[in-house]
């Protein structure tokens, strides 16, 4: 049985993992989903990763870090700080990577990001979030995410890692991702990480859209 360290992305908190964690825990695994200060304009990369590093420090057995979306850069920091058996990038932004000039554009053309506020954060209007981010989810799961939306702030510092951690890596991308172009995800996996990308159906939140299928995939990767 494995320990899954689940790192949430921007505008969300650890509750976004609850549907997936239910399936993994029912299969006998342990799930640790720390709260990350992605809402804090003063929190640099290392401070954002610290809750996960502290939560996973000293954990015995196989540790699988699953870093969603903006937390992909934090997943690498965690894997560089604590023993990790596998680092899974799930629908990742990969903001810590230095991209070559010929890299595909990361974002879907015209994606309506919320505006930046004077305090350095951005925040979704709940109705707009439901329409843009959660249209593929059933009503109850969409509402649960809407109810727990957080502000988001970009880190004020430069990314501290020059290289990827020396651990096995997998990259899972969603064919209908609302945020990111599949071509970008495939390019990152094959050209920058040297791994075969894994495509799943659906959108940016597979942990809520089809958590059972994602749990099965993660268990297979952890074997």
ZICORBEL-V587166 format. One record per pair of residues at least 24 apart in sequence whose ideal C-beta (glycine too) atoms are under 10 Angstrom apart, sorted by the first residue. I is the first residue (numbers start at 0). J is the second residue. Records with the same first field share a line. If there is no record, write none. Layout:
# ZICORBEL-V587166
I->J + J
This chain:
# ZICORBEL-V587166
0->24 + 26 + 27 + 28 + 29 + 60 + 61 + 218 + 221
1->26 + 27 + 28 + 29 + 30 + 58 + 60 + 61 + 62 + 63 + 84 + 85 + 217 + 218 + 220 + 221 + 222
2->28 + 29 + 30 + 31 + 54 + 55 + 58 + 59 + 60 + 61 + 62 + 63 + 64 + 83 + 84 + 221
3->28 + 29 + 30 + 31 + 32 + 55 + 61 + 62 + 63 + 64 + 65 + 85 + 87 + 214 + 217 + 218 + 221
4->29 + 30 + 31 + 32 + 33 + 51 + 52 + 54 + 55 + 58 + 62 + 63 + 64 + 65 + 66 + 74 + 77 + 78 + 81 + 83 + 86 + 87
5->30 + 31 + 32 + 33 + 51 + 63 + 64 + 65 + 66 + 67 + 70 + 87 + 89 + 206 + 217
6->31 + 32 + 33 + 35 + 37 + 47 + 48 + 50 + 51 + 64 + 65 + 66 + 67 + 68 + 69 + 70 + 71 + 72 + 73 + 74 + 76 + 77 + 87 + 89
7->32 + 33 + 34 + 35 + 37 + 51 + 65 + 66 + 67 + 68 + 69 + 70 + 73 + 147 + 149 + 206
8->35 + 37 + 66 + 67 + 68 + 69 + 70 + 71 + 73 + 89 + 90 + 91 + 92 + 151 + 178 + 203 + 204
9->35 + 37 + 38 + 67 + 68 + 69 + 70 + 92 + 121 + 149 + 150 + 151 + 152 + 153 + 178
10->37 + 38 + 68 + 69 + 113 + 120 + 121 + 122 + 123 + 128 + 132 + 144 + 147 + 148 + 149 + 150 + 151
11->35 + 37 + 38 + 67 + 68 + 69 + 70 + 132 + 144 + 147 + 148 + 149 + 151 + 204 + 206 + 207
12->37 + 38 + 144 + 147 + 148 + 149
13->50 + 147
14->143 + 144 + 146 + 147
15->67 + 68 + 140 + 143 + 144 + 147 + 148 + 204 + 206 + 207
16->65 + 67 + 206 + 207 + 210
17->140 + 143 + 206 + 207 + 210
18->136 + 140 + 143 + 204 + 205 + 206 + 207 + 208 + 209 + 210 + 211 + 213 + 214
19->65 + 89 + 205 + 206 + 207 + 209 + 210 + 211 + 212 + 213 + 214 + 217
20->206 + 210 + 214
21->210 + 211 + 214
22->206 + 210 + 211 + 212 + 213 + 214 + 215 + 217 + 218
23->63 + 65 + 210 + 213 + 214 + 215 + 217 + 218 + 221
24->214
25->211 + 214
26->214 + 215 + 217 + 218
27->218
28->60 + 61 + 63 + 214 + 217 + 218 + 221
29->58 + 60 + 62
30->63 + 65
31->55 + 58 + 62 + 64
32->65
33->77
34->149
35->69 + 70 + 73 + 149
36->149 + 152 + 154
37->68 + 69 + 70 + 73 + 120 + 149 + 150 + 151 + 152 + 153 + 154
38->120 + 121 + 122 + 149 + 150 + 151 + 152
39->119 + 120 + 150 + 151 + 152 + 154 + 155
40->116 + 118 + 119 + 120 + 150 + 151 + 152 + 153 + 154 + 155
41->119 + 152 + 154 + 155
42->152 + 154 + 155 + 156
43->154 + 155 + 156 + 157 + 158 + 159
44->72 + 73 + 75 + 76 + 94 + 95 + 154 + 155 + 156 + 157 + 158 + 159 + 160
45->73 + 76 + 80 + 154 + 156 + 159
46->154 + 156
47->72 + 73 + 76 + 152 + 154
48->72 + 73 + 74 + 75 + 76 + 77 + 78 + 79 + 80 + 159
49->73 + 76 + 77 + 80
50->77
51->76 + 77 + 78 + 80 + 81
52->76 + 77 + 78 + 79 + 80 + 81
53->80 + 81
54->81
55->80 + 81 + 82 + 83
56->80 + 81 + 82
57->81 + 82
58->82 + 83
60->84
61->85 + 221 + 222
62->86 + 166 + 221
63->87 + 167 + 169 + 217 + 218 + 220 + 221
64->88 + 164 + 166
65->89 + 169 + 171 + 206 + 213 + 217 + 220
66->90 + 91 + 92 + 93
67->91 + 92 + 171 + 203 + 204 + 205 + 206
68->92 + 93 + 94 + 176 + 178 + 179 + 203 + 204
69->93 + 94 + 151 + 153 + 154 + 178
70->94
71->95 + 96 + 170 + 187
72->96 + 154 + 158 + 159 + 160
73->154
74->164 + 168
75->158 + 159 + 160 + 162 + 163 + 164 + 166 + 168
76->158 + 159 + 160 + 164
77->164
78->160 + 163 + 164 + 165 + 166 + 167 + 168
79->159 + 160 + 162 + 163 + 164 + 165 + 166
80->164
82->166
83->164 + 166 + 167 + 168
84->166 + 167 + 221
85->166 + 167 + 168 + 169 + 217 + 220 + 221 + 222
86->163 + 164 + 166 + 167 + 168 + 169 + 170 + 192
87->167 + 168 + 169 + 170 + 171 + 197 + 216 + 217 + 220 + 221
88->168 + 169 + 170 + 171 + 172 + 184 + 187 + 188 + 192 + 194 + 196 + 197
89->169 + 170 + 171 + 172 + 173 + 197 + 199 + 203 + 204 + 205 + 206 + 213 + 216 + 217
90->170 + 171 + 172 + 173 + 176 + 177 + 178 + 179 + 184 + 199 + 201 + 202 + 203 + 204 + 205 + 206
91->170 + 171 + 172 + 179 + 183 + 184 + 187 + 188 + 192
92->178 + 179 + 183 + 184 + 187
93->170 + 179 + 183 + 184 + 186 + 187 + 188 + 191 + 192
94->153 + 154 + 158
95->154 + 157 + 158 + 159 + 160 + 161 + 163
96->158 + 160 + 163 + 187 + 191 + 192
97->158 + 161 + 191
98->183 + 186 + 187 + 190 + 191
99->186 + 190 + 191
101->186 + 190
102->182 + 183 + 186 + 187 + 190 + 191
103->179 + 180 + 181 + 182 + 183 + 184 + 185 + 186 + 187 + 190
104->179 + 180 + 182 + 183
105->178 + 179 + 180 + 182 + 183 + 184 + 186 + 187
106->176 + 177 + 178 + 179 + 180 + 183
107->176 + 177 + 178 + 179 + 180 + 181 + 183 + 203
108->180
110->176 + 177 + 178 + 179 + 180
111->177
112->151 + 178
113->150 + 151
115->151 + 152 + 153
116->150 + 152
118->150 + 152
119->150 + 151 + 152 + 153 + 155
120->149 + 150 + 151 + 152 + 153
121->150 + 151 + 152 + 153
122->148 + 149 + 150 + 151
123->148 + 149 + 150 + 151
124->148
131->177 + 178
132->177 + 178 + 202 + 203 + 204
133->177 + 202 + 203 + 204 + 207 + 208
134->177 + 202
135->173 + 175 + 177 + 200 + 201 + 202 + 203 + 204 + 205 + 207 + 208 + 209
136->201 + 202 + 204 + 207 + 208 + 209
137->207 + 208
139->207
140->204 + 206 + 207 + 208 + 210
141->204 + 207 + 208
143->207
144->204 + 207
163->191 + 192 + 193
167->194 + 220
168->192 + 193 + 194
169->194 + 195 + 196 + 197 + 216 + 217 + 220 + 221
170->194 + 195 + 196 + 197 + 198
171->196 + 197 + 198 + 199 + 205 + 213 + 216 + 217 + 220
172->196 + 197 + 198 + 199 + 203 + 205
173->198 + 199 + 200 + 201 + 202 + 203 + 204 + 205 + 208
174->198 + 199 + 200 + 201 + 202
175->199 + 200 + 201 + 202 + 203 + 208
176->201 + 202 + 203 + 204 + 205
177->202 + 203 + 204
178->202 + 203
179->203
